[in-house]
């Protein structure tokens, strides 16, 4: 009787070991290919946003879109691109951090999660969206003069006004109700609930309905609202160094040279650190960005502090090599990346 041939236990274990070894070698390479593919699609999305802004500014003699009370930056330029939801989403951060867990309301994203912007007002339903790209807030100037004159029937010197924060030096003094309106406006910009009229006063306000909310102080509002910081035209001499749209955990970044990076990556980022929404390790030590000259490229995380975010931004500030920053002074999660 002929005996059937088969594999011995040793042979089977040898084959399994070889397969496991090959998988261990190939899987990181495959993951790397996937990451690079997602980063390439992300960069392509941002190039499209660059073209959208180019078409807009070409039509309006180089002027950038202004904020007339429309909180999401993508809404005023909606006629210049097809309403493709994926255009607002980096492939590495397509799902919100609260996906299918909480009711719809505005929430911040993080390194690999999209932000959510949902207005509670029915007339603002067209603004509702999710995304993982943000706009340089210093390129979307709030037109306070027109808005206040329309609503308050009051003449306001927009160039000298510091958002109604009170004080001298040509600053427009607004009533407590208008201070509260302005604070509520910025809260909407940053996805926070509204509070009642008149609660703004001379300081910040905070909603007790959500323990994750934080105070936005009058000082913060005055700082962000300084007209002299904003870029109004696309055609600037240093346009190739001015950020426009980029990977972000919120719709806006008011990046400032005095603000440091978050202490660790993949935090649920909040406005309490202006650089935090942008300094996220989404693409292996950097983020993708389109600049004011409409070119797009990857930017190193530490390189963010060398870009000209607003007109008064110090590109040789504390967080740069020219400003004396040492590698060991960065948070641990950033130390392995290139210095600038």
Secondary structure, DSSP 4 states (H G I P E B T S, - for coil): -PPPP---HHHHHHHHHHHHHHHHHHHHHHHHHHHHHHHHHHHHHHHHHHHHHHHHHHHTTTBPP-BSS--STTTTTGGGS---GGGG--TTS-SBTTTTTS-S--B--BTTBBEEE--SSGGGGGG-EEESEEEEGGGS-B-HHHHHHHHH-----TTT--TT---STTPPP--HHHHHHHHHHHHHHTT-----TT--TTS-B--TT-TT---B-HHHHHHHT-GGG---BS--TTGGGSEEEEE-SSSEE---TT----SSSS----TTSTTTTT---SSSSEEEEEETTS-EEEEETGGGGGS--STT--TTSTTSTTTT--GGGS-GGGTTSPP-
